[in-house]
């Protein structure tokens, strides 16, 4: 029997909620302690089971934010793992209260108990609910909102990085209502280094502090696009040149027995000063 191949576009240009074209319930987020604890256990463990390590550079940049203001953190969106890694950045690295805008939220409503909320891109009017809610939650300076400003999944290392205007809209509304907001870009890559599993590399950029709503939205959006693209390009240069020694290891999974055996065999008879990896 010949299996029929189903063709589908790997990176469609239309968001899934727009394709479905259905009215969906707008789900807000909450930080209920038990569910946050459960989400932490689940979403911290997931990458540990699939990746050899998570390495981060620039953690100190989060401390440069204006702590009077709420925070918007964001990164490129290239694959299924991005939401999980964004959660790890906010909860595991920044150790902050989280809100996360998720387009497929109605399919995972349980995540509303751990800070996620819905966005429906069926129309500008339906998407506006999520933008207005984002502004409301950022009145709390202990909250960090995670966004994917591209608004759609793009291929890895896609250039140019182009944002929809939602991020700028939220930032300017926060500046008007609360005096300011911190924008914290994050570059994320999934790559094979020396081991038989891929690794997650994260670069935290310096915060961009917005304290006025007077700037032209298009100009500000272009500034944020170029800033994130520059951060991502610097990360790719780190990977290309192997300049990874100043990345902090967040987790590193134990090697299986056969990989430990391989390292041990390689080290036999080798001088210690050669720095053979154990």
Backbone torsions as a table, in degrees:
resi	resn	phi	psi	omega
1	UNK	NA	131.4	179.2
2	UNK	-88.8	125.8	179.5
3	UNK	-79.8	128.9	179.7
4	UNK	-77.2	127.5	179.9
5	UNK	-83.9	131.8	178.0
6	UNK	-100.4	121.6	179.9
7	UNK	-93.7	134.6	175.3
8	UNK	-144.9	152.9	-179.3
9	UNK	-77.7	125.4	-175.8
10	UNK	-65.3	-39.5	179.9
11	UNK	-127.0	81.3	178.8
12	UNK	-64.8	152.0	-177.1
13	UNK	-89.8	-3.9	-176.8
14	UNK	-114.2	128.9	179.2
15	UNK	-59.8	148.4	-176.2
16	UNK	-60.6	-37.7	-179.7
17	UNK	-68.9	-27.9	176.4
18	UNK	-73.4	-36.6	176.8
19	UNK	-64.7	-40.4	179.6
20	UNK	-69.3	-32.5	175.6
21	UNK	53.2	45.9	179.5
22	UNK	-124.6	147.1	171.6
23	UNK	-72.7	129.6	-179.4
24	UNK	-126.6	150.1	-180.0
25	UNK	-62.1	135.0	176.2
26	UNK	-84.0	114.3	-177.7
27	UNK	-100.8	122.4	175.5
28	UNK	-87.3	165.7	-179.1
29	UNK	-102.2	156.7	176.5
30	UNK	-146.6	152.0	176.8
31	UNK	-105.5	80.5	177.8
32	UNK	-86.3	120.8	-168.2
33	UNK	-49.6	-47.0	-178.2
34	UNK	-62.5	-43.8	-176.9
35	UNK	-71.5	-33.1	175.0
36	UNK	-65.3	-43.5	177.9
37	UNK	-59.6	-43.9	-179.4
38	UNK	-66.3	-42.8	178.7
39	UNK	-63.6	-39.9	177.0
40	UNK	-58.4	-48.9	-178.6
41	UNK	-60.2	-43.4	-175.9
42	UNK	-72.1	-48.8	-173.1
43	UNK	-81.7	-17.5	170.4
44	UNK	-77.0	-37.3	-176.0
45	UNK	-73.5	-34.4	-176.2
46	UNK	-53.6	-54.1	179.7
47	UNK	-67.4	-27.8	178.6
48	UNK	-65.5	-26.2	179.2
49	UNK	-83.8	-18.6	-173.3
50	UNK	-114.3	-19.5	-177.0
51	UNK	-121.7	149.1	178.9
52	UNK	-70.3	-39.6	-177.2
53	UNK	-156.6	160.0	169.4
54	UNK	-121.1	123.8	-177.6
55	UNK	-121.3	138.4	-174.5
56	UNK	-131.8	139.0	176.2
57	UNK	-125.6	134.9	175.5
58	UNK	92.6	22.5	179.0
59	UNK	-56.9	-34.3	-177.7
60	UNK	-63.0	-20.4	-179.3
61	UNK	-65.4	-27.8	178.9
62	UNK	-63.5	-30.9	-179.7
63	UNK	-75.8	-9.0	179.1
64	UNK	-85.1	-3.6	-179.2
65	UNK	-67.7	161.4	171.5
66	UNK	-81.3	111.4	-171.6
67	UNK	-75.4	0.7	173.4
68	UNK	-80.7	-16.4	-172.1
69	UNK	-112.0	158.0	171.1
70	UNK	-71.9	172.9	-172.3
71	UNK	-128.3	139.4	170.1
72	UNK	-116.9	118.6	176.1
73	UNK	-112.5	145.9	-172.2
74	UNK	-156.3	160.9	178.7
75	UNK	-157.7	178.1	177.5
76	UNK	-71.3	158.1	-178.1
77	UNK	-123.3	104.6	-175.7
78	UNK	-122.6	-14.4	-176.8
79	UNK	-160.8	175.8	-177.7
80	UNK	-58.9	-32.6	-173.8
81	UNK	-70.9	-16.9	-170.1
82	UNK	-58.3	-42.0	180.0
83	UNK	-63.0	-42.9	178.3
84	UNK	-62.8	-42.7	-179.3
85	UNK	-69.6	-37.9	175.0
86	UNK	-59.5	-41.4	176.7
87	UNK	-60.6	-43.6	179.2
88	UNK	-63.7	-37.1	178.9
89	UNK	-62.4	-48.2	-175.9
90	UNK	-72.4	-40.9	-174.4
91	UNK	-91.0	-39.2	-173.0
92	UNK	-90.3	-34.4	-176.4
93	UNK	-99.9	-52.9	179.5
94	UNK	-78.6	-24.2	-178.9
95	UNK	55.0	50.6	-175.9
96	UNK	-118.9	162.4	171.7
97	UNK	-69.7	141.1	-167.4
98	UNK	-117.5	141.9	160.5
99	UNK	-131.3	136.9	-176.7
100	UNK	-136.7	124.5	178.7
101	UNK	-82.3	120.7	-176.6
102	UNK	-125.9	123.5	-178.3
103	UNK	-69.4	-36.1	-178.2
104	UNK	-93.1	27.5	-174.7
105	UNK	-58.1	-36.3	-178.4
106	UNK	-65.2	-15.3	175.7
107	UNK	-89.5	-15.6	179.3
108	UNK	-132.8	58.5	-173.0
109	UNK	-62.1	-21.4	-179.5
110	UNK	-61.8	-26.4	-178.8
111	UNK	-68.8	-14.1	176.7
112	UNK	-61.6	-27.0	179.8
113	UNK	-73.1	-14.3	-178.4
114	UNK	-114.6	17.8	171.8
115	UNK	110.1	-7.9	-179.5
116	UNK	-81.4	152.8	176.1
117	UNK	-144.1	162.2	-169.4
118	UNK	-88.7	154.1	166.9
119	UNK	-138.8	129.6	178.5
120	UNK	-115.4	119.9	-175.9
121	UNK	-99.1	22.4	176.4
122	UNK	-54.8	-39.2	179.9
123	UNK	-151.5	166.1	177.6
124	UNK	-62.1	-35.1	-178.8
125	UNK	-66.3	-42.7	-179.9
126	UNK	-70.4	-37.2	178.1
127	UNK	-67.4	-29.0	-177.8
128	UNK	-61.8	-30.0	178.3
129	UNK	-57.9	-43.2	-179.5
130	UNK	-68.2	-38.2	179.7
131	UNK	-66.3	-43.7	179.7
132	UNK	-66.6	-38.3	177.2
133	UNK	-64.8	-39.0	178.4
134	UNK	-58.8	-43.1	178.3
135	UNK	-62.4	-42.5	-178.4
136	UNK	-61.1	-43.7	-175.3
137	UNK	-72.7	-22.2	-176.5
138	UNK	-82.2	4.9	171.2
139	UNK	-68.6	-19.4	178.3
140	UNK	-90.5	115.5	-178.2
141	UNK	-67.8	-11.1	177.9
142	UNK	-88.8	-0.2	-178.7
143	UNK	-97.1	138.1	169.6
144	UNK	-119.6	126.0	178.9
145	UNK	-96.8	129.0	176.9
146	UNK	-100.5	130.1	179.8
147	UNK	-131.9	157.9	166.8
148	UNK	-114.9	94.6	-171.3
149	UNK	-64.5	-21.0	178.2
150	UNK	-66.5	-24.5	175.3
151	UNK	77.5	-1.5	-178.0
152	UNK	-161.0	153.5	179.4
153	UNK	-73.8	129.5	177.1
154	UNK	-118.0	160.6	178.1
155	UNK	-61.3	155.4	176.9
156	UNK	-55.8	137.8	177.6
157	UNK	62.1	27.3	178.9
158	UNK	-63.8	135.3	178.3
159	UNK	-136.1	145.6	-3.4
160	UNK	-76.8	154.6	172.7
161	UNK	-75.0	123.2	-177.8
162	UNK	-125.1	129.6	-179.3
163	UNK	-98.0	148.1	159.7
164	UNK	-77.1	171.3	-170.4
165	UNK	-88.5	2.0	-175.9
166	UNK	-61.3	-40.9	-178.5
167	UNK	-62.2	-45.0	179.1
168	UNK	-65.5	-39.4	177.6
169	UNK	-57.9	-48.8	-179.3
170	UNK	-61.8	-45.7	-177.3
171	UNK	-61.2	-45.0	-177.7
172	UNK	-70.1	-35.4	176.3
173	UNK	-65.9	-38.7	177.5
174	UNK	-65.8	-40.1	178.0
175	UNK	-60.8	-39.7	-179.0
176	UNK	-70.8	-41.1	-174.5
177	UNK	-84.6	-36.8	-171.2
178	UNK	-119.2	-1.2	178.8
179	UNK	97.8	-21.9	179.3
180	UNK	172.1	175.1	177.7
181	UNK	-156.6	148.5	176.6
182	UNK	-97.4	130.6	174.7
183	UNK	-109.1	120.3	-173.0
184	UNK	-122.3	103.0	-178.4
185	UNK	-77.8	149.0	178.6
186	UNK	-135.6	127.5	172.3
187	UNK	-94.9	136.3	-177.6
188	UNK	-131.2	129.6	174.7
189	UNK	-133.0	149.4	174.7
190	UNK	-118.8	117.1	-172.2
191	UNK	-149.5	151.3	172.0
192	UNK	-84.6	132.1	174.3
193	UNK	-111.8	-108.2	-176.4
194	UNK	-94.4	-13.4	-171.2
195	UNK	-105.1	178.3	-176.2
196	UNK	-88.5	3.4	172.8
197	UNK	-122.1	150.4	177.7
198	UNK	-70.3	165.5	177.8
199	UNK	-124.4	156.0	176.6
200	UNK	-101.4	124.4	176.6
201	UNK	-114.3	131.2	-177.4
202	UNK	-128.0	129.8	172.4
203	UNK	-115.5	123.9	178.2
204	UNK	-95.5	121.8	179.8
205	UNK	-84.8	167.7	176.2
206	UNK	-69.7	144.1	-177.8
207	UNK	-67.4	143.6	170.9
208	UNK	-103.9	115.9	-174.3
209	UNK	-98.9	116.2	-179.4
210	UNK	-99.9	121.3	-178.4
211	UNK	-126.4	15.4	177.6
212	UNK	-147.1	149.5	175.3
213	UNK	-106.6	15.3	-174.0
214	UNK	-86.1	-18.6	-176.9
215	UNK	-69.4	149.0	175.1
216	UNK	-62.5	130.3	-174.6
217	UNK	-62.7	-38.7	179.6
218	UNK	-64.2	-42.9	-179.6
219	UNK	-65.0	-42.9	179.4
220	UNK	-65.9	-40.0	178.0
221	UNK	-60.8	-43.5	178.9
222	UNK	-63.6	-37.1	177.4
223	UNK	-62.6	-44.5	-179.9
224	UNK	-67.0	-38.1	177.6
225	UNK	-59.8	-49.4	-177.5
226	UNK	-65.9	-36.0	179.1
227	UNK	-64.0	-46.7	179.5
228	UNK	-67.7	-39.9	179.2
229	UNK	-62.2	-41.0	177.7
230	UNK	-63.2	-42.2	178.6
231	UNK	-63.1	-43.3	179.1
232	UNK	-65.4	-38.6	179.4
233	UNK	-67.1	-37.5	176.7
234	UNK	-64.2	-38.5	177.8
235	UNK	-64.2	-43.5	178.2
236	UNK	-61.7	-35.0	177.0
237	UNK	-67.7	-39.0	174.5
238	UNK	-57.8	-44.7	-179.1
239	UNK	-66.9	-45.5	-176.5
240	UNK	-61.4	-37.9	-176.3
241	UNK	-96.5	-3.8	-178.5
242	UNK	72.6	21.7	-178.7
243	UNK	-85.3	73.3	-171.4
244	UNK	-120.7	5.8	-175.1
245	UNK	-66.8	-25.5	-178.1
246	UNK	-94.7	13.4	172.0
247	UNK	-84.4	135.0	177.6
248	UNK	-85.4	134.9	-179.6
249	UNK	-85.4	118.0	178.0
250	UNK	-83.4	-43.2	170.0
251	UNK	-149.5	155.3	176.0
252	UNK	-146.6	120.3	-175.1
253	UNK	-77.6	145.9	177.8
254	UNK	-62.2	141.3	178.0
255	UNK	-71.2	144.4	173.4
256	UNK	-67.1	163.8	-173.1
257	UNK	-56.5	-38.3	-176.1
258	UNK	-70.4	-28.0	176.9
259	UNK	-77.0	-36.4	174.1
260	UNK	-63.1	-40.5	177.7
261	UNK	-62.4	-42.4	179.3
262	UNK	-59.9	-46.8	179.8
263	UNK	-63.3	-39.2	-179.7
264	UNK	-65.3	-43.6	179.7
265	UNK	-63.1	-38.7	179.5
266	UNK	-65.8	-30.1	-175.0
267	UNK	-82.3	-12.8	-177.0
268	UNK	-61.7	124.9	176.4
269	UNK	74.8	5.1	-179.0
270	UNK	-93.5	137.2	177.5
271	UNK	-61.8	141.4	-178.1
272	UNK	-62.3	-30.5	-175.5
273	UNK	-69.5	-11.7	177.5
274	UNK	-75.3	-12.4	175.2
275	UNK	69.2	38.4	177.8
276	UNK	-63.0	131.6	-177.1
277	UNK	-68.7	138.6	177.5
278	UNK	-95.8	NA	NA
